[in-house]
Amino acid sequence: MSYLKTRVMRRVYAIWMLRRATSPRVLKFLILVASIWQFKERVFVSAVFANMPNLADLTSTYNFFLAAVVQTQFAVQVSILVGALFALLLLRDFTTRREATYWF
């Protein structure tokens, strides 16, 4: 390949990668990862599971998680809501065929 063609193709690939990296799915995924990271930094997850009641009793498990979410800090509650919202948005994106067959 000639030098000019190599330079042009390198720029074409760079623009293509930039468009892929800033697609709505990638941005939703990054927000989801950030909310999970925020949740992990503020909550000692293994202690929550250690204090959790038996999973066979669904009512007490539901009451435990409801009380745990209500009694946490505001930042944890926001990270849970943001994570759930963006997980649902990503699930909707992956189940509908609005774009091409690419994942991102």
VONUBA-23056 format. One record per atom (N, C-alpha, C): y, z, x. Coordinates in steps of 0.1 Angstrom, whole numbers, padded with zeros to 4 digits, always signed. Each point is the difference from the previous one (the first is absolute). Layout:
N
YZX ...
***
This chain:
104
-0012+0000+0008 +0012+0000-0008 +0012+0000+0009 +0011-0006-0006 +0012+0000+0008 +0007+0013-0001 +0010+0002+0008 +0007+0013+0000 +0008+0002-0012 +0006-0011-0005 +0008+0001-0013 -0009+0003-0012 -0012-0006+0000 -0009+0003-0011 -0005+0014+0000 -0002+0005+0012 -0005+0014+0001 +0011+0010-0005 +0012-0003+0004 +0011+0009-0004 +0002-0001-0015 +0000-0012-0006 +0001-0001-0014 -0011+0007-0008 -0012-0002+0005 -0011+0006-0007 +0000+0015+0001 +0004+0005+0011 +0002+0015+0002 +0009+0006-0010 +0011-0007-0002 +0010+0004-0010 -0006-0001-0014 -0007-0010-0003 -0006-0002-0013 -0010+0012-0003 -0008+0003+0010 -0009+0011-0001 +0007+0013-0002 +0011+0002+0007 +0008+0013-0001 +0006+0001-0014 +0005-0011-0006 +0005+0001-0013 -0011+0002-0010 -0012-0006+0002 -0011+0002-0009 -0004+0015+0000 -0001+0006+0012 -0004+0014+0001 +0010+0009-0006 +0013-0003+0002 +0010+0008-0006 -0001+0000-0015 -0002-0012-0006 -0002-0001-0015 -0012+0008-0004 -0011-0001+0007 -0012+0008-0004 +0003+0015+0001 +0006+0004+0011 +0003+0014+0002 +0009+0006-0010 +0009-0008-0006 +0009+0006-0010 -0004-0004-0014 -0012-0003-0002 -0004-0004-0014 +0000+0013-0008 +0001-0002-0014 +0000+0012-0008 -0012+0009+0001 -0012-0006+0002 -0012+0008+0001 +0000+0008+0013 +0005-0005+0011 +0000+0007+0012 +0010+0012-0001 +0011-0003-0006 +0010+0011-0002 -0005+0011-0009 -0007-0004-0010 -0006+0011-0009 -0010+0008+0007 -0008-0007+0008 -0010+0007+0008 +0006+0009+0010 +0011-0004+0007 +0006+0009+0009 +0006+0012-0007 +0006-0001-0011 +0005+0011-0008 -0011+0009-0004 -0011-0005-0004 -0012+0008-0004 -0005+0008+0013 -0001-0006+0011 -0004+0007+0012 +0010+0011+0004 +0013-0003-0002 +0010+0010+0003 -0001+0012-0009 -0002-0003-0013 -0002+0012-0009 -0012+0008+0003 -0011-0007+0004 -0012+0008+0003 +0002+0008+0013 +0007-0006+0010 +0004+0007+0012 +0008+0012-0003 +0010-0001-0009 +0009+0011-0004 -0008+0011-0006 -0010-0004-0009 -0008+0010-0007 -0009+0007+0011 -0006-0007+0009 -0008+0006+0010 +0007+0010+0009 +0013-0004+0003 +0008+0009+0009 +0004+0013-0007 +0000+0000-0013 +0005+0012-0007 -0011+0009-0007 -0012-0006-0001 -0010+0007-0007 -0012+0002+0009 -0006+0012+0000 -0012+0002+0008 -0012-0003-0009 -0004-0012+0000 -0010-0006-0009 -0013+0007+0000 -0005+0004+0012 -0013+0007+0000 +0000+0013-0006 +0012+0007+0000 +0001+0013-0007 +0000-0002-0015 +0006-0011-0005 +0000-0003-0014 -0015-0002-0005 -0007-0008+0008 -0014-0002-0004 -0009+0012+0001 +0004+0009+0010 -0008+0012+0001 +0002+0010-0012 +0012-0001-0005 +0003+0009-0012 -0003-0006-0013 -0004-0013+0000 -0003-0007-0013 -0012+0005-0006 +0000+0001-0014 -0012+0005-0007 -0011-0011+0000 -0011+0003-0005 -0012-0009-0001 +0004-0013-0007 -0003-0011+0005 +0003-0013-0006 -0007-0002-0014 -0011+0007-0002 -0008-0002-0012 +0008+0005-0012 +0009+0010+0002 +0008+0005-0011 +0013-0008+0000 +0001-0010-0008 +0012-0009+0000 +0013+0007-0005 -0002+0009-0009 +0012+0006-0005 +0007+0009+0010 -0008+0008+0007 +0006+0009+0010 +0005-0008+0012 -0007-0011+0004 +0005-0009+0010 +0013-0006-0003 +0001-0005-0013 +0013-0006-0005 +0011+0010+0001 -0003+0012-0005 +0010+0011+0000 +0005+0004+0014 -0010+0000+0009 +0003+0003+0014 +0010-0010+0006 -0003-0013-0002 +0008-0010+0006 +0014-0001-0007 +0000+0002-0013 +0013+0001-0007 +0008+0011+0005 -0005+0012+0002 +0007+0011+0005 +0004-0002+0015 -0008-0006+0007 +0003-0003+0014 +0012-0010+0002 +0000-0010-0009 +0011-0009+0001 +0013+0006-0005 -0001+0008-0011 +0012+0006-0006 +0006+0010+0010 -0008+0007+0007 +0005+0011+0009 +0003-0004+0014 +0000-0013+0003 +0004-0005+0013 +0015-0002+0002 +0003-0004+0012 +0014-0004+0003 +0004-0013-0007 +0013-0002-0002 +0005-0012-0006 -0004-0013+0008 +0000+0001+0013 -0003-0011+0008 -0015-0004-0002 -0009+0009-0002 -0014-0003-0002 -0002-0006-0013 +0007+0005-0010 -0001-0006-0014 +0005-0015+0000 +0011-0002+0007 +0006-0014+0001 -0010-0009+0008 -0006+0005+0011 -0009-0008+0007 -0012-0004-0008 -0005+0010-0009 -0011-0003-0008 +0003-0011-0011 +0012+0002-0006 +0004-0010-0010 +0003-0014+0007 +0006-0001+0011 +0003-0012+0007 -0013-0007+0004 -0009+0008+0006 -0013-0005+0004 -0008-0006-0012 -0001+0008-0011 -0007-0005-0012 +0006-0013-0006 +0014+0000+0000 +0007-0012-0005 -0003-0012+0008 +0001+0001+0013 -0002-0012+0009 -0015-0003+0001 -0009+0009-0002 -0014-0003+0000 -0003-0008-0013 +0006+0004-0011 -0002-0008-0012 +0006-0014+0001 +0012-0001+0006 +0006-0013+0002 -0008-0009+0009 -0006+0005+0010 -0009-0007+0009 -0013-0005-0007 -0005+0009-0008 -0012-0003-0007 +0003-0011-0010 +0011+0000-0007 +0004-0011-0009 +0002-0013+0008 +0006+0001+0012 +0002-0012+0008 -0013-0006+0004 -0010+0008+0004 -0013-0005+0004 -0009-0005-0011 +0003+0005-0012 -0009-0005-0012 +0006-0012-0007 +0013-0002+0002 +0006-0012-0007 +0001-0011+0011 -0001-0012-0005 +0001-0012+0010 +0013-0007-0002 +0011+0007+0004 +0013-0007-0001 +0003-0008+0013 -0005+0004+0011 +0002-0007+0013 -0012-0007+0004 +0001-0005+0012 -0012-0007+0006 -0011+0010+0002 -0011-0004+0006 -0011+0009+0002 +0001+0009+0012 +0012+0001+0006 +0002+0009+0011 +0000+0014-0004 -0004+0010+0008 +0000+0014-0003 +0015+0005+0002 +0006-0006+0010 +0014+0005+0003 +0009-0012+0002 
***
